[in-house]
């Protein structure tokens, strides 16, 4: 993840006044946006978007982070401040518990932007320049880092898009409706993998190999042990055969004795 810090100097952020630090702890990790400017998608696009937000006396919009299409980006605002990115809530996604929590804070007088640790603008356009795989990877890394710092969980209730806030004027921000949930599920899964990496268990070490040279004396000793073992087995087999003969002879005597009595 390559993010260059280039903070706004015009203080186009903060609530209730320009440049003010946060007055409420965020309850969600991220709101993802797409810039929607098909004419600004080149290598300097993120810098251009940041510079536009930094114009003198700008009323917004602004975002914490702007991502180029290769996944690199510009940090324009520290997460100590709330950005000016979400605008008005229009037909929000009330099926999402996280959005309902945002609306509850709004009802208490807070701006929806204050609910998010980070607002990210992905350079692109919903139809011609959708969010790239590289941008999604950087989003996952940012989400994981913010989750670690804030203690918030990574799930669909803490990872939103602008369309979750405004489904009327921003229905395709940052993903078209048909692809939105699948894209978010992929980002959430990857962010959790980054936050909680699976530690591979190494295989057991191989048994040590005896590197002692096999001497002539050892070879002779081994041959002697082998010969003795063969001799013992031959003697045991002979003894077994002798015992079998003795048993047979005893049986013959028993049978003869019974016949004589009969």
Buried (B, 14 or more C-beta within 10 A) or exposed (E): BEBEEBBBEBBBBBBEEBEEEBEBEBBBBBBBBBBBBEEBBEEEBBBBBBBBBBEEEBEBBBBBBBBBBBBBBBBBBEBEBBBBBBBEBEEBBEEBEBBEBBBEBBEEEBBBBBBBBBBBBBBBBBEEBBBBEBBBBBBBBBBBBBBEEBEBEBBBBBBBBBBBBBBEEBBBBBBBEEEBEEBBEEBBEBBBEBBEEEEEEEEEEEEEEEEEEEEEEEEEEEEEEEEEEEEEEEEEEEEEEEEEEEEEEEEEEEEEEEEEEE
